[in-house]
């Protein structure tokens, strides 16, 4: 009997394992998937179908229990699973792109998807693949940079990693979503060629190469039509031309018309069926405004995705995956190490020599606590995160003391320290506050009172509940002549519309566009009272409530403690940059670093010649006041939960920096190709992309403008040399297709230094015989190569038909013109190591 029971238990265990394996495997037979979809679809009523295409409870697709469809759970990405508790916080997407390592990005995405399975999440709302057009975009940190080829390679790797775990990836925000100010109303006016060459390739690659499950439409209009009802982009391009079989969903509250969205290709409205609901769509179907087939197609796409990933046959929650993911933590550290970019290293200040330094000071507002991520829906809460201060202190232990000073007051402290009076002379302390129950300051205020400061936040004082617009009037006494920093900090999208006048002169105008979460200006003020009028409008919504105003005299912002600490330390690490309160969705940010930081870096660099500046940001920033005095500059991005550890390893030379810029850093915002047309044309909502295809490095090279740091730039502690360039037809080029390699570019890379390290070899293609204006060169391939000292490796990069093509808008297709093309092998867009040419003949070029 004992033997029989043992055998039965063994058979039962094998059967359980077989069923578990079968249920966790997504169906592979496309015909079987479609048969099952049609069987379920046939059992649904019209009303149930319409219910299904509107979300429920913020982050769910509603289930239909009687047909076996469970509720489907969504969570924000792309750096981790934001919702439903803490999760592994990976480096931001722009930092992932700075690794130039698609294999690593795939592993990052796989671990994020494992966290999703641990939480029972079906849809991860990432990756974000919009192009970095200007440094102020509040969501740049969520995207993969300025170059469509690089972004596409990252997107494909990320989607494949997520979907390998039977979690649906969602590529977003489709399309031309390149700023955060007034994002529901701005109209991105982009010509067809520019759309195809710059802003759509990453979406196309995610669909055609990675078979992404979902596409999220953007808030903005594109050429006059909201993206969520843009039939041409959704139906014609994505679904018909690219063959997209998945779900096109709205961004949250990004739908504006029921019939327009239904006919315009939107399949799923989130977070609820505010427009696409029974009340609107049943009559529309009955009247013929929306066809039944249109509704059925949307439901098919939802069902197809559920069947494809096996969601009908098993629980999405995988209890074998721990919520505190140690495997993911290791990958997060590896990604953080690979993402850090050493921008400047004069005199070999870095790496720091443990044997020589006797004390280290870490100074700055980003030093502690950790700043793993920017703000908004892309912000992930880790179980624990390592700050820059902790990373260095942990690495140096007791051998070298690591001291700390914040150096600057917080924004709240600055606002509290700013004193006002109600009149120029003889008034009481404070400001006259008026709160209106309408959004445009009309009529009598609902509440009028005197308040001591303008410092409203969840941690300070709340707004009156009935307030939809507000005005504060007071006088600031400049006790001495000089330059004063003035800032106003707002919530962003929901309540971030404000304007400030000083002595009746408009200083900040965020009234129609939320141009920055924290606006900053430098004013020359004479001694005496200066009239201040701050006006604000908007509801206090999901991104929180904040309105703060501060005025501080330059030369008085940096603490005496920080100055003294910098002067007596061997080395100072200045931790500067942005955080989730100033770089976030819903508004843009300033090109300048946050208030007081230019002064802080300048003071520290003046006090200590070994000042290493580390900047946390989603992109470029103004360095004009201090870069010449700082010998070293390190770009940390938003490095995720392990950022402090990774940064310490790089500063101390335990890890060789291998990150490279996925964006161009300009010297001045005015140098950026998008500068003349980044904001709407006066009096309109139209943002005209006048630079066309000449975005980022393409535009700098066209205008012969030298950037501060070029696209692809990054220093190393090793020295790399290139040689032996060879360009030849690919082995299978005789019968080419649009994505089959036509040519192979091969070359040697040698580590001529004394340290092991990784080099990023970049291959660019130039076309100077095209009938349309083309960039001097464009990135078309890259390889990250790890080399020991003295090691040489042969690198081969393949070029396909798209590598030589431009989009012929008149013909409606990709086109390569036969002739001679320039081939550049480079360390960055500005540092070419090898040059060659190839001749493309007519027979080389397949239809595309």
VENWO-V563854 format. One record per residue. N is the residue number from 1. RES is the residue in one letter. OMEGA is omega in radians with two decimals (NA if undefined). Layout:
n->(N;N)
res->(RES;RES)
omega->(OMEGA;OMEGA)
//
This chain:
n->(1;2;3;4;5;6;7;8;9;10;11;12;13;14;15;16;17;18;19;20;21;22;23;24;25;26;27;28;29;30;31;32;33;34;35;36;37;38;39;40;41;42;43;44;45;46;47;48;49;50;51;52;53;54;55;56;57;58;59;60;61;62;63;64;65;66;67;68;69;70;71;72;73;74;75;76;77;78;79;80;81;82;83;84;85;86;87;88;89;90;91;92;93;94;95;96;97;98;99;100;101;102;103;104;105;106;107;108;109;110;111;112;113;114;115;116;117;118;119;120;121;122;123;124;125;126;127;128;129;130;131;132;133;134;135;136;137;138;139;140;141;142;143;144;145;146;147;148;149;150;151;152;153;154;155;156;157;158;159;160;161;162;163;164;165;166;167;168;169;170;171;172;173;174;175;176;177;178;179;180;181;182;183;184;185;186;187;188;189;190;191;192;193;194;195;196;197;198;199;200;201;202;203;204;205;206;207;208;209;210;211;212;213;214;215;216;217;218;219;220;221;222;223;224;225;226;227;228;229;230;231;232;233;234;235;236;237;238;239;240;241;242;243;244;245;246;247;248;249;250;251;252;253;254;255;256;257;258;259;260;261;262;263;264;265;266;267;268;269;270;271;272;273;274;275;276;277;278;279;280;281;282;283;284;285;286;287;288;289;290;291;292;293;294;295;296;297;298;299;300;301;302;303;304;305;306;307;308;309;310;311;312;313;314;315;316;317;318;319;320;321;322;323;324;325;326;327;328;329;330;331;332;333;334;335;336;337;338;339;340;341;342;343;344;345;346;347;348;349;350;351;352;353;354;355;356;357;358;359;360;361;362;363;364;365;366;367;368;369;370;371;372;373;374;375;376;377;378;379;380;381;382;383;384;385;386;387;388;389;390;391;392;393;394;395;396;397;398;399;400;401;402;403;404;405;406;407;408;409;410;411;412;413;414;415;416;417;418;419;420;421;422;423;424;425;426;427;428;429;430;431;432;433;434;435;436;437;438;439;440;441;442;443;444;445;446;447;448;449;450;451;452;453;454;455;456;457;458;459;460;461;462;463;464;465;466;467;468;469;470;471;472;473;474;475;476;477;478;479;480;481;482;483;484;485;486;487;488;489;490;491;492;493;494;495;496;497;498;499;500;501;502;503;504;505;506;507;508;509;510;511;512;513;514;515;516;517;518;519;520;521;522;523;524;525;526;527;528;529;530;531;532;533;534;535;536;537;538;539;540;541;542;543;544;545;546;547;548;549;550;551;552;553;554;555;556;557;558;559;560;561;562;563;564;565;566;567;568;569;570;571;572;573;574;575;576;577;578;579;580;581;582;583;584;585;586;587;588;589;590;591;592;593;594;595;596;597;598;599;600;601;602;603;604;605;606;607;608;609;610;611;612;613;614;615;616;617;618;619;620;621;622;623;624;625;626;627;628;629;630;631;632;633;634;635;636;637;638;639;640;641;642;643;644;645;646;647;648;649;650;651;652;653;654;655;656;657;658;659;660;661;662;663;664;665;666;667;668;669;670;671;672;673;674;675;676;677;678;679;680;681;682;683;684;685;686;687;688;689;690;691;692;693;694;695;696;697;698;699;700;701;702;703;704;705;706;707;708;709;710;711;712;713;714;715;716;717;718;719;720;721;722;723;724;725;726;727;728;729;730;731;732;733;734;735;736;737;738;739;740;741;742;743;744;745;746;747;748;749;750;751;752;753;754;755;756;757;758;759;760;761;762;763;764;765;766;767;768;769;770;771;772;773;774;775;776;777;778;779;780;781;782;783;784;785;786;787;788;789;790;791;792;793;794;795;796;797;798;799;800;801;802;803;804;805;806;807;808;809;810;811;812;813;814;815;816;817;818;819;820;821;822;823;824;825;826;827;828;829;830;831;832;833;834;835;836;837;838;839;840;841;842;843;844;845;846;847;848)
res->(X;X;X;X;X;X;X;X;X;X;X;X;X;X;X;X;X;X;X;X;X;X;X;X;X;X;X;X;X;X;X;X;X;X;X;X;X;X;X;X;X;X;X;X;X;X;X;X;X;X;X;X;X;X;X;X;X;X;X;X;X;X;X;X;X;X;X;X;X;X;X;X;X;X;X;X;X;X;X;X;X;X;X;X;X;X;X;X;X;X;X;X;X;X;X;X;X;X;X;X;X;X;X;X;X;X;X;X;X;X;X;X;X;X;X;X;X;X;X;X;X;X;X;X;X;X;X;X;X;X;X;X;X;X;X;X;X;X;X;X;X;X;X;X;X;X;X;X;X;X;X;X;X;X;X;X;X;X;X;X;X;X;X;X;X;X;X;X;X;X;X;X;X;X;X;X;X;X;X;X;X;X;X;X;X;X;X;X;X;X;X;X;X;X;X;X;X;X;X;X;X;X;X;X;X;X;X;X;X;X;X;X;X;X;X;X;X;X;X;X;X;X;X;X;X;X;X;X;X;X;X;X;X;X;X;X;X;X;X;X;X;X;X;X;X;X;X;X;X;X;X;X;X;X;X;X;X;X;X;X;X;X;X;X;X;X;X;X;X;X;X;X;X;X;X;X;X;X;X;X;X;X;X;X;X;X;X;X;X;X;X;X;X;X;X;X;X;X;X;X;X;X;X;X;X;X;X;X;X;X;X;X;X;X;X;X;X;X;X;X;X;X;X;X;X;X;X;X;X;X;X;X;X;X;X;X;X;X;X;X;X;X;X;X;X;X;X;X;X;X;X;X;X;X;X;X;X;X;X;X;X;X;X;X;X;X;X;X;X;X;X;X;X;X;X;X;X;X;X;X;X;X;X;X;X;X;X;X;X;X;X;X;X;X;X;X;X;X;X;X;X;X;X;X;X;X;X;X;X;X;X;X;X;X;X;X;X;X;X;X;X;X;X;X;X;X;X;X;X;X;X;X;X;X;X;X;X;X;X;X;X;X;X;X;X;X;X;X;X;X;X;X;X;X;X;X;X;X;X;X;X;X;X;X;X;X;X;X;X;X;X;X;X;X;X;X;X;X;X;X;X;X;X;X;X;X;X;X;X;X;X;X;X;X;X;X;X;X;X;X;X;X;X;X;X;X;X;X;X;X;X;X;X;X;X;X;X;X;X;X;X;X;X;X;X;X;X;X;X;X;X;X;X;X;X;X;X;X;X;X;X;X;X;X;X;X;X;X;X;X;X;X;X;X;X;X;X;X;X;X;X;X;X;X;X;X;X;X;X;X;X;X;X;X;X;X;X;X;X;X;X;X;X;X;X;X;X;X;X;X;X;X;X;X;X;X;X;X;X;X;X;X;X;X;X;X;X;X;X;X;X;X;X;X;X;X;X;X;X;X;X;X;X;X;X;X;X;X;X;X;X;X;X;X;X;X;X;X;X;X;X;X;X;X;X;X;X;X;X;X;X;X;X;X;X;X;X;X;X;X;X;X;X;X;X;X;X;X;X;X;X;X;X;X;X;X;X;X;X;X;X;X;X;X;X;X;X;X;X;X;X;X;X;X;X;X;X;X;X;X;X;X;X;X;X;X;X;X;X;X;X;X;X;X;X;X;X;X;X;X;X;X;X;X;X;X;X;X;X;X;X;X;X;X;X;X;X;X;X;X;X;X;X;X;X;X;X;X;X;X;X;X;X;X;X;X;X;X;X;X;X;X;X;X;X;X;X;X;X;X;X;X;X;X;X;X;X;X;X;X;X;X;X;X;X;X;X;X;X;X;X;X;X;X;X;X;X;X;X;X;X;X;X;X;X;X;X;X;X;X;X;X;X;X;X;X;X;X;X;X;X;X;X;X;X;X;X;X;X;X;X;X;X;X;X;X;X;X;X;X;X;X;X;X;X;X;X;X)
omega->(3.14;3.12;-3.14;3.13;3.13;3.13;3.13;3.11;3.14;3.11;3.12;3.12;3.12;3.14;3.12;3.13;-3.14;-3.14;3.13;3.14;-3.13;-3.07;-3.11;-3.12;3.09;3.12;-3.11;-3.06;-3.07;-3.14;3.12;3.09;-3.10;3.10;-3.13;3.10;-3.11;3.13;3.13;-3.13;-3.11;-3.12;-3.10;3.03;3.09;-3.12;3.11;3.12;-3.14;3.06;-3.04;-3.07;2.99;-3.09;-3.12;3.05;3.00;-3.01;-3.12;2.83;-3.04;3.10;3.01;-2.96;-3.02;3.07;3.07;3.13;3.13;2.95;-3.11;-2.95;3.12;3.05;3.10;2.99;0.09;-3.07;-3.12;-3.13;-2.95;-2.97;2.99;3.04;-3.09;3.12;3.05;3.12;3.13;3.01;3.11;-3.09;3.13;3.06;3.06;3.11;3.14;3.05;-3.03;-3.03;-3.07;3.12;3.12;3.11;3.07;3.11;3.05;-3.11;3.10;3.13;3.05;3.13;3.06;3.04;3.10;3.10;3.10;3.13;-3.13;-3.10;3.13;-3.10;2.95;-3.07;3.11;0.24;2.96;-3.03;3.10;-3.04;3.04;-3.10;-3.12;-3.02;-3.03;-3.11;-3.05;-3.13;3.11;-3.09;3.13;-3.03;-2.97;3.02;-2.94;-3.02;-3.07;3.11;3.12;3.14;-3.14;-3.13;3.11;-3.10;-3.13;3.13;-3.11;-3.11;3.13;3.12;3.14;-3.01;3.04;-3.13;-3.11;2.95;-3.12;3.02;-3.13;-3.11;-3.00;-0.08;-2.96;0.21;3.11;3.09;-2.97;3.04;-3.12;-3.14;3.07;-2.91;3.10;-2.97;-3.10;-3.13;3.11;-3.10;-2.99;3.12;-3.01;-3.12;-3.13;3.06;-3.03;-3.05;-3.02;-2.89;3.14;-3.04;-3.12;3.06;3.12;-3.13;3.13;-3.14;-2.97;-3.08;-3.04;3.13;-3.11;-3.04;-3.03;3.04;3.09;3.08;-3.13;3.12;-2.93;2.94;3.02;-3.12;3.00;-3.10;3.08;-3.08;-3.09;3.04;-3.08;-3.07;-3.12;-3.14;-3.05;-3.05;-3.01;-3.05;-3.03;-2.99;-3.08;-3.05;-3.11;3.14;-3.11;-3.11;-3.08;-2.99;2.92;-3.11;3.07;2.84;-3.02;-3.07;3.12;3.09;-2.97;-3.12;-3.05;-3.09;3.11;3.14;-3.10;-3.14;-3.10;3.00;3.11;-3.10;-3.04;3.11;3.14;0.07;-3.14;3.08;-3.14;3.11;-3.10;-3.11;-3.10;-3.05;-3.12;-2.95;3.08;3.07;3.13;3.09;-3.11;-3.13;3.13;3.10;3.06;-3.09;3.06;3.12;3.09;3.10;-3.13;-3.13;3.13;-3.12;3.08;-3.09;3.09;3.14;-3.14;3.14;3.14;3.12;-3.09;-3.08;3.05;-3.05;3.13;-2.99;-3.14;3.00;3.10;3.11;3.10;-3.06;3.13;-3.12;3.14;3.10;3.03;-2.87;-3.12;3.07;3.09;3.12;3.12;3.12;3.10;3.11;3.13;-3.14;3.11;3.10;-3.04;-3.05;-3.06;-3.12;3.03;-3.04;-3.08;-3.14;-3.12;3.09;3.13;3.11;3.09;0.02;3.10;-3.12;-3.13;-3.06;-3.05;-3.08;-3.12;3.12;3.13;3.02;3.03;-3.00;3.03;-3.08;-3.14;-3.10;-3.11;-0.06;-3.09;3.06;-3.05;-2.98;3.00;-2.97;3.12;-3.06;3.09;-3.09;-3.14;3.11;-3.14;2.99;3.08;3.13;-3.10;3.12;3.08;3.11;-3.11;3.14;3.13;-3.14;3.11;-3.09;-3.08;3.08;-3.12;-3.05;-3.13;3.11;3.10;-3.09;-3.04;2.94;3.11;3.04;-3.10;3.00;3.03;3.09;3.11;3.10;3.09;3.12;3.13;-3.11;-3.12;-3.05;3.12;2.92;-3.05;3.07;-3.09;3.09;3.02;-3.12;3.08;3.13;3.08;3.14;3.03;-3.07;3.10;-3.13;-3.05;3.13;3.08;-3.01;-3.05;2.96;-3.08;2.97;-3.13;3.10;3.06;3.10;3.04;-3.10;3.04;-3.14;-3.02;-3.06;2.94;-3.04;-3.11;3.05;3.12;-3.12;-3.13;-3.13;-3.09;2.97;2.93;-3.03;-3.05;-3.02;2.98;2.99;-3.00;3.06;3.05;-3.13;3.13;-3.12;3.10;-3.12;3.04;-3.01;3.08;3.09;3.10;3.12;-3.11;3.03;3.11;3.08;2.98;-3.08;-3.08;3.10;-3.01;-2.95;-2.98;-3.10;-3.00;-3.14;-3.07;3.00;-3.10;3.02;3.03;-3.06;3.09;3.06;-3.12;-3.13;3.08;3.07;3.06;-2.98;3.14;-3.13;3.14;-2.97;3.09;3.05;3.06;3.08;-3.03;3.10;3.05;-3.11;2.98;-3.08;3.03;3.09;3.08;-3.04;3.12;-3.09;-3.13;3.04;3.11;3.11;-3.06;3.05;3.07;3.08;-3.13;-2.90;-2.89;-3.14;3.07;-3.11;3.10;2.94;-3.07;3.09;3.11;3.08;-3.07;-3.14;3.10;-3.07;-3.11;-3.04;-3.07;-3.09;3.07;3.11;-3.11;3.13;-3.13;3.13;3.12;-3.08;-3.04;-3.11;3.08;-3.10;3.05;2.98;3.13;-3.11;-3.05;3.05;-3.00;3.01;-3.02;-3.14;-3.09;3.06;-2.96;3.03;3.10;3.10;3.04;3.04;3.09;2.97;3.06;2.98;-3.13;-2.97;3.06;-3.01;3.05;3.13;3.14;-3.12;3.13;-3.14;-3.12;3.13;3.08;-3.08;-3.05;-3.07;3.10;-3.14;3.10;-3.13;3.08;-3.07;3.03;-3.13;3.05;-3.12;-3.00;-3.07;-3.08;3.12;-2.91;-3.08;-2.94;-3.00;-3.12;-3.11;-3.12;-3.07;-3.08;3.09;-3.12;3.09;-3.08;-3.03;2.86;-2.83;-3.12;-2.98;-3.09;-3.03;-3.13;3.11;-3.12;-3.11;3.11;-3.14;-3.14;3.14;-3.10;3.07;3.08;3.09;3.12;-3.13;-3.11;3.10;3.09;-3.07;2.99;3.13;3.03;3.03;-3.13;3.04;3.13;3.07;-3.14;3.13;-3.04;-3.13;-3.12;-3.02;-3.07;-3.01;-3.13;-3.12;-3.09;3.01;-3.06;3.09;-3.12;3.01;-3.02;2.99;-3.04;-3.10;-3.00;3.13;3.11;-3.10;-3.03;3.13;3.05;-3.05;3.09;-3.13;3.12;3.14;3.11;-3.10;-3.11;3.10;-3.09;3.13;3.06;3.06;-3.01;2.98;-3.13;-3.09;3.02;-3.13;-3.10;2.99;3.06;3.08;-3.08;3.11;-3.11;3.09;3.00;3.13;3.08;3.10;-3.11;3.11;3.09;-3.04;-3.08;-3.07;-3.09;3.12;-2.96;2.95;-3.05;-3.08;3.11;3.14;3.04;-3.11;3.04;3.08;-3.08;-3.13;3.10;2.98;-3.09;3.00;-3.10;-3.11;-3.09;-3.12;3.01;3.14;-3.13;3.08;3.06;3.12;-3.04;3.14;3.14;3.10;3.09;-3.13;3.14;3.11;-3.09;3.07;3.09;3.11;3.14;3.09;3.07;3.08;-3.13;3.10;3.12;3.09;3.08;3.09;3.06;-2.99;3.06;-3.07;2.99;3.11;3.13;-3.08;3.05;3.10;3.07;-3.10;3.09;3.10;-3.12;3.07;3.11;-3.08;-3.13;3.13;-3.07;-2.92;2.89;3.14;3.12;-3.05;-3.13;-3.14;-3.14;3.13;3.05;-3.05;3.01;-3.11;3.13;-3.13;-3.05;3.11;3.08;3.11;-3.13;2.98;-2.89;2.98;3.03;3.12;-3.11;-3.09;-3.12;-3.12;-3.10;3.13;3.07;3.12;2.95;3.11;3.10;3.10;-3.10;-3.12;3.13;-2.85;3.09;3.04;-3.11;NA)
//
